[in-house]
Amino acid sequence: MDERHDYYIEIATGEISRSSTDSPWNFKISATDEEITRLREIFDSSHSIDWQNFYRSHVPYIQYHFDRENDAYDENLHRVYAMIHELGDEGARKHIESMGILDHPAP
């Protein structure tokens, strides 16, 4: 069985840290190396989509609800919260449940 470690997650920046004191964090999780790799890949994908959205935002005739990049970003954010809910401590799970973000399927 893979060893689990505590990690601290900052959603806005996509930062994953082993230290609770080095930088701000939103959620504490316990994860294996493989799970952290998966979470990092989602954050990396979100960062790439975020840049695409930045460039797309300068094209005013594309409406948000017809925009594939926004759908992909929303889906990634849903995946991040689902993983944190699965791996998080009780406080993380309760906070995510109170947000209601997992009540609806990803786009």
Secondary structure, 3 states (H helix, E strand, C coil): CCCCEEEEEECCCCEEECCCCCCCCCEEEEECHHHHHHHHHHHHHHHHHHHHHHHHCCCCCCCHHHCHHHHHHHHHHHHHHHHHHHHECHHHHHHHHHHCCCCCCCC
